[in-house]
Amino acid sequence: MHYEGPIYRPPSEADSLLIQATVGCPHNRCTFCMVYKNGPPYKARKVKEIKKDILEAQKIYGNNIRTLFFPAGNTIAMKTDALSEVCMFARKTFPDLQRITVYGSSQYIYKKGPDELKQLASAGLSRIHVGLESGDDVILKNIKKGTLSHQQTDAGKWVMDAGIELSVYVILGIGGKERSLSHANETANVINNIAPDFIRLRTFVPKTNTPLLTKVQDGTFRMLGPHEILQETAKLINGINVPTYLTSDHYTNYINLEGKLPGDRERLIEQIDSAMKRDEKTFRTFFIGTE
């Protein structure tokens, strides 16, 4: 099977077959991300090449494939007819396949619109992981996300309406000290408007060779400490009033939080309150990410 460039997958796809459908990221401007800054440039692989890899995987694993993830960084940007074709081929090749998943930024979901998302759902695409990061437009502009909150909201609603599961990622601390409150409040607003299936928390860690690391180092971006991150997390959770599943399945986070909202809100806040009583020195130390 063919792989080119960095291959990343969500922790929830740990047991999934990885078949590369696209290379790189078509946006590749986010100031916090280092993954594709040194290439390779974005491209969609040819459908016949993707099908060849699927058939090779079938020879290796037989029909024992339940979940499939199509890397790389923004596979939803692939032309809809092409992505639909490989989804249908995968479903035909692996009759017991239960889930097909991709990464997709809101700007590319927004460009597809409701009808193309419904086409993808009919073809068998069943989940999209979206880096929401924040619902605060000022933060989104600062980190060069390439989208704004109203587009994120519409894109998220269209995914849900199409019957595709939606997993959104929120980066705690991505607004720094100055915009922590607005980050929590505005992100909760967007989540309430979308009502995604999953919210996955990540804590901002500056990555090597990124513009945001430079701002951290020169003092123009002031990072939150562990207690401030926990306070921001509590504000976010308290602001969410739609049914969704929240998890913090990532090494960047200070504590593990997992539960259904709004039902588990009280328990989650109690976990945060308990962690707030700990000395900040007992949490993971500051580090610069390299991947």
N, C-alpha and C positions, 0 to 999 in steps of 0.2 A: 504494500500500500504506500501511496505517495504522501509525504508531508514536507511542507516548505515553510521556513520561518518559525517564529515562536508559536507553540500550540498550547493554549490555555483552555481550561474548562472549569465550570463552577464545581464547588465541592459536592453539590447534589448530583452531579453527573459522574461521580467517581467510578461507578460500575458500568458506565455507558460505552458502547462502541464509538470510537472517534473516527469519522470519515471527513477529511478536509474538503470543503466545498468552495471556500474562498481563501485568499491569502492576504494578510495584512488588514489594515483598516482604512476605509475611504475618507474618513474625517482626519484622524491622526493629528489633531491640534490641541487636544485637552492638555492643560498645563500641568496636571498631576500625573499623567500617564507616560511611562517610558517604554511600553511594550514594543511599539512598532516605529519608534523615532528613528532607528537606524535601518529601517526597511524590514522586509522587502516591501515594495510598493503594492498597493491594493490591486487585486485582480480576482475575477471569478473564474474558477476552473471550468474547463469544458465539461458539459454534461456527460459525454461519453467516457471521459477520464474518471469522473466521480462514480459512474455506474460500474466501471471496471474495478474500482476499489471495493465497491459494495459486493460484487461477485467474488472477489478474492477473499473478503472477510467471510463470506458465506462458506467458502471452501474450508477455511480455517476453523470456524466456530459452529458450522452447521446452522441449525435453526434456533440455537440457544441464545438469541439476542432479544432482549426485552426493551432496552432503551438505546437510543441512538442520538449522538450529539454531532452536529455539523459545525466544526470550527471554520474560519478563525474569528477575528474580532467583531465583525459586523455582517454576518452572513445574510441578514434580512435585506441588505442592500442589493443582493443578487437579483437579477431580473425574475419577476414573479413566475413567468411560464417555466423558466429553467429550474427554479427552486421547487416548483410544484411537480415537475417531471421527476426529479430525483427523489422527492418525498414519496411519490406514488410507486416508483421503482423499488425503493427500500421496503415499503409495505408489502409489495408483491414478493420480494426476495425473502423477507423474514416474516412469515405469516403470524408469528406470535409477538410481533413488535407492539409494544404498548405505548411508547412515547417517542416522538421526534422533537428535538429541541435545538434552538439556535440562540446566539447573541444578537441583539438588535437595538440600535440607538433610536430614540424617539423621532429624530429628524428623518430617518429613512423609513420608519413605520408610517410617519405622517405623509410622506411622499407617495406611499402606496395607496393610502386611503382605504375606506371600508370594504369596497368591492374586491380589491386584490387580496386583502386579508381573509375575506371569506373564501376566496379561491384557494388560498394556502391551507386554510382549515379543512376544506373539502379534500385536498390532496393528501392530508395526513399530518401536517405540522400541528403539534399539540401544545408546545410551550415556547415562550420567548422570554429570555433573560434581558432585562433592560436596565442600563445604568442611569437611573433617574438622577442620582447624586444629590440634588437639592431641588426644592420648589421655589427658591428665591431667585428672581430674575437677575438681580445684581450679582449674585454668586455665579450663576450660570454664564453671565457675560465675562466675569473675571476669570473663570477657569476655561473659557473658550469652548464651551460644551457644544455649541452649534445649534442650540434649540432654546426655546423659552417655555415657561410654565404652561401657557395655554396650548402650545403644540404638544407638550408632554401629556396634558390632560386629554386632549382629543385623541392622540395616538393610543393612549392607554384604554380609553373607552372603546375605541374601535376594535382593539385586540380582544377585549372581554366580550364585546357584542358578537364577534366572529366565532366565539366559542373556543378560543385559544387561551390556555392558561398563561397568566402574566406574573412574572417574578421580578419585582423592582428592587434595585440596590440603592441604598442611602449611605452616603459617606458622612459619618459623624465628624464634626470639627472642620469640614471643608470651607466654612465661612470664616474661620478664625475667631478670635475674641470679639471683633467688632460686629459680626453678623450672626452670632450664635443664636440669639433669640429669634431673629427673623428666619434663620435657617430652619429651626425647629417648627415654628408656626406655619410658614409657607409650605414646607414639605408636607406637614400634616394636612394642610388644605388640599394640596394636589392629590394626596393619597385618598382623602375623603371623597374627592370628585371621581376618582377612578375605581376605588374599591378593588385593588388587585388581589390575586390569590395569595401571594407571598410578599413579605417585605424582608429583605436581607440586609442586615446592618454591617457596615465596614467602618473602621476608624481610620481617619486620615493619617497616613504615614508618608512623609516626603520621600520621593524616589530619586535615585541618582540620575543625573543628566536631564533634569526636568526644570522648566521655568519656575515652578512653584517651590522647588528646593532652594533655588537662588533667592527667592523672596523670604523664605524662612531664615536663611543664613544672613541676609543683610538686614533683617528685622522689620521689613515692610509687611510681612505676614506673621502674625503672632498666634502661635499654636495654642490650643487648649490643653491644660493638664488633665490628668485622670479624673479628678473630681468634677472639673468643668465639663468634660465629655459625658460623665454620668448625669449631670444636671441637664445637659442638652438632651440626652436620651429620654429622661423622665418627661421633659416638656413635650417631646415628640410623641411619646406613648400616650400621654394625657390628652393630646390633641386629636388622636385618631379615634373616630367613632363609627367606623364601618367594619363589617366582618372581614377579617384577614388573618393570615398566619405570620407571625413575626419570629425571625430567627437571627442569631448572630454567629453563624457558622463560619468563622474566619479567625485566623491567627492574629489579626491586628487589633481585635477587641480586648478590652480590659476585663470584662466578665461575659459569661455566656447567658443569654436571655433567649427563651423560647416559649412560645405559647400563642393561644388564640386570642385575638382582640375582637370585641372589647371585654370578653368574659374573663380573661386572665390578667387584666390590667392591674388589679390590686396586688396580686402575687408578684408581678414583674416590678412594680414600684417598690414593694417591700424588699425585693432582691437588690434593687438599686440603693435604697436607703441603708441597707445593711452594708453594702460595699462602700458607701460614703463614709462610714465610720472607720474604715481602714486607713492607715497612714499611706500617703501617696507613694512612699518608697517601696511599698509591698507590691505595687503593680509592675507590669513589664516596663522596662526602661526604654528611653528614647532610642530609636535607631533609624537609619536611612535604608530604605528598601532597595533591593537590587534586582527584583523581578516583578 
